[in-house]
Each structure stands twice: as structure tokens, then as C-alpha cells.
Amino acid sequence: MPAHMRHEPDGIFLVRISGVLKQAEFHGLQDEIAKHIDDGKKPRVLAMLENFEGWEHGADWNDLDFLMSYSNEIERIAIVGDPQWEPHALAFAGAGVRRAPVKFFSPEHLTQARRWLSE
């Protein structure tokens, strides 16, 4: 599966995405995060784009239900990946639209991304 999530002990939700991100997989990740939010958690998301090839073509990526319902409950989002994906990944994550700050880091700055998430 090219997209999966692990909840780390320090409260970080580590999301690993490789290959082409499928809409159904993305909705599954959102549903899992929503359950944790409903349980009172304030996620700090670390999205790792590894061998990332983009988003599923032809999918309807305009569904904003999760963004509208849960956006204010997410503390921060750090995206780590190849710099070629930075503008697209920031737009996809809603940088500048959601209350939570969203920041992009190149793979060699993973330590800084984790540090920023913990601030």
C-alpha cells in the first residue's frame, strides 16, 4: 500500500506516501486521523513523500469535508519530500487556507521537520 500512517508515541502522526497517491487511500488516512481527533487528540502530521509520483489522475480531489470539519484540530503539518513537489504538496495540504501551519522540508532536513513539529 503506497499510503499508510503510524501514530508515534510523541504524538506525531507519521504518514508515508509512495508512488501515486490514490483518493481512496487518502480518504482512509483522513478517516483515521478524524477518529483520533474525535478522541481528543490534536495531531501533528509528518507526511513523508518517498518515491512519490503524484496524485491519482481523474479523481475528484475537491472534497473539502475533512478540511472544513477537522482543519482547526490539527496542530501542524510538516511535509518532507523532493523539492520538485513543494508547491503542489503545500497547495494540496491547504497551506494558507487552514489554521494549522504547513511547512515543506527536503529529505535532508527531516530532523528540522521533526523539531518544528514539536515546537
N, C-alpha and C positions, 0 to 999 in steps of 0.2 A: 504494500500500500504506500503510495507516494506521499501521503499526508497523515501524520499521527501526532499525538500530544501526550506529554508526560507532566504530571504535577510534581514539581520538585519540593523537597522539604522546606526550602527557604521562601516558599510562596510564589515562586516563578512557574508559569505555565510555559513549558518548552514545547514549541510547535516546530516539527521538522517537515519541510516540504521539499520533495524532489520530483523531477520530471515535470509533467504537465499537471497543474492543479485542476482537479475536476470539481464542478459545482457541488455535486452530492457529497464529496469528501469534505469540502469546505463547510457545508451546512452541518455535517456531523461534528466538526470541530466547534462550530458556534453553539450547537446544542449542548455539547459537553461543558463548555465554558459557562453557558447560561445556567446549567444545573449548579455549578459551584457558586455563581453569583447569587442564585436563589437561596443557597445555604449560608449566605452572609459573607462570602469571600470577596475581596477586591483584587482581581487578577492583575498581575504584572506579566505581560506576554513577551516572550523572547521567541521570535519567528526566525528560524534558520532556513535559508534558501540554499539547498545543496544540490548541485547539478540541476538547477531549476531551468525549465524550458518555457515557462509562461503559464497562461490560463487557458482553460478549455475554450476552444472556439465554438461559437454558436450558442453558448449557454447564456441565460439571462442573468447577468451579474448586477442588475439594477434593484434587486430585492433589498430594501433598507430596513426591514423589520427588526433585525438584530441591532443594527446601529441605533435605531430610534428607541428601542426598549432597553438596551443594556450599555450603551455607549458611556453614560455617566458613571457606571460602576467599574470601569476598567481604569486602573491607576496610570499605567504607562505601557507603551508598545515599542519594543526595540526590534528592528529588522536587521538581520545580518545576511549579507549576500554579495554577489558580484555587483560592483558599482553600475554596470550596464542596466540593472533592474531598479536602481534607486528611484527615478521619477515615477515609474509605473507602480512600484510597490508602495510608495508613500501615498499616491493617489488612491490606490486600492484600499489601503488601510484607513483612509479618511483623515489624513494629516491636514490640520487646519479646519476640519469640519467637526471633529469630535473634541470633547473637552480634554481628554487624555492626550498628553504629548506623545508624538510618534517621531522616532528618530531612526535613521538608517546608518549602519556601520558596515564597513568592509570586513571580510573574514579575519584579517589580521588584527582587528580591533574588537574581537569577541570579549576580551577581559574588560575593556572600557564599556561595552554594551551592558554587561552584567553589573558593573559598578553603577552605571547610570540608572538601571532599573531599580537598584537598591537604595537610591537616594531618597 
